[in-house]
C-alpha cells in the first residue's frame, strides 16, 4: 500500500494532510500586481481559496476596490499589505491531522 501521495496539490499520508511545497513556491515569489489585469489574476486565484481564508473579503477590500470603474489605479501601502497578507494565507496552512480509521464511528 502507498504510504504517501499527492492529491489535488496536497501531500496525503497516514499521519496528516499538508500543502505540497512545490505548488506554492510560485505564489511565494509573486511580485505585487502593477495593473488591473494583474489584480484580477491574483484575486481570481486567491478567490478560489476564499472559503479557507478567514475574513477574505475584509483582507482583500483595498485591492479589490482598484477594480471598480472610475477608480484610479493607486497600489498604495494598504494594498501592498493586503497583498502580502493574502499571499501569506495562501502559502501557509495549518496541518490537518488525518482521522484514526481504527476507531469505531
C-alpha positions in Angstrom: 0.0 0.0 0.0 1.1 3.6 -0.7 2.4 5.4 2.4 2.2 8.9 1.0 0.9 10.6 -2.2 -0.1 13.9 -3.7 -3.8 14.5 -4.3 -5.0 17.9 -5.6 -1.8 19.7 -4.6 -1.8 18.2 -1.1 0.6 15.6 0.4 -1.6 13.0 1.9 -0.2 10.4 4.3 -1.5 8.2 7.1 -0.4 10.9 9.6 -1.5 14.2 8.0 -2.6 16.3 5.1 -0.2 19.1 4.1 0.2 21.6 1.2 2.7 20.5 -1.4 5.6 23.0 -1.1 6.4 22.7 -4.8 2.9 24.1 -5.7 3.1 27.2 -3.6 6.7 28.3 -4.4 5.2 30.3 -7.4 2.9 32.3 -5.0 5.7 32.9 -2.5 7.8 34.8 -5.1 5.0 36.5 -6.8 5.6 40.3 -7.2 2.8 42.7 -6.4 0.5 43.3 -9.3 1.1 46.6 -11.2 -2.0 46.6 -13.3 -5.7 45.9 -13.2 -5.1 42.7 -15.1 -2.6 41.5 -12.5 -5.0 42.2 -9.7 -7.8 40.3 -11.4 -5.5 37.4 -12.0 -4.3 37.3 -8.3 -7.8 37.8 -6.8 -9.1 35.1 -9.2 -6.6 32.6 -7.9 -7.0 33.7 -4.3 -10.8 33.8 -4.5 -10.8 30.1 -5.3 -9.5 29.5 -1.8 -11.6 32.2 -0.1 -13.6 29.7 1.9 -10.4 28.6 3.6 -9.2 32.2 4.5 -10.9 33.8 7.4 -12.2 37.4 6.6 -11.1 37.1 3.0 -13.4 39.9 1.8 -12.1 42.2 4.6 -8.5 41.5 3.8 -8.9 41.9 0.0 -11.1 45.0 0.1 -8.2 47.5 -0.5 -7.0 45.6 -3.6 -10.5 44.8 -4.9 -11.5 48.5 -4.8 -9.0 49.1 -7.6 -11.1 47.0 -9.9 -14.1 49.4 -9.7 -15.0 51.6 -12.6 -13.8 55.2 -12.3 -11.2 54.5 -9.6 -7.6 55.5 -10.4 -5.1 52.7 -10.1 -3.1 53.5 -7.0 -1.4 50.5 -5.5 -0.6 52.1 -2.1 0.8 50.7 1.2 -2.7 49.5 2.3 -3.0 47.5 -1.0 0.6 46.1 -0.6 -0.2 45.0 3.0 -3.4 43.2 1.8 -1.5 41.5 -1.0 1.2 40.3 1.5 -1.4 39.0 4.0 -3.3 37.1 1.2 0.0 35.6 0.0 0.9 34.5 3.5 -2.6 33.0 4.0 -2.3 31.1 0.6 1.2 29.7 1.3 0.9 28.8 5.0 -1.8 26.4 6.1 -2.3 24.5 9.3 -1.5 20.8 9.1 -4.7 18.8 9.2 -4.5 15.6 11.0 -6.0 12.6 9.3 -8.6 10.7 11.3 -7.8 7.5 13.1 -9.6 4.9 11.0 -9.1 2.2 13.6 -11.6 3.8 16.0 -15.3 2.9 15.6 -17.6 5.6 14.3 
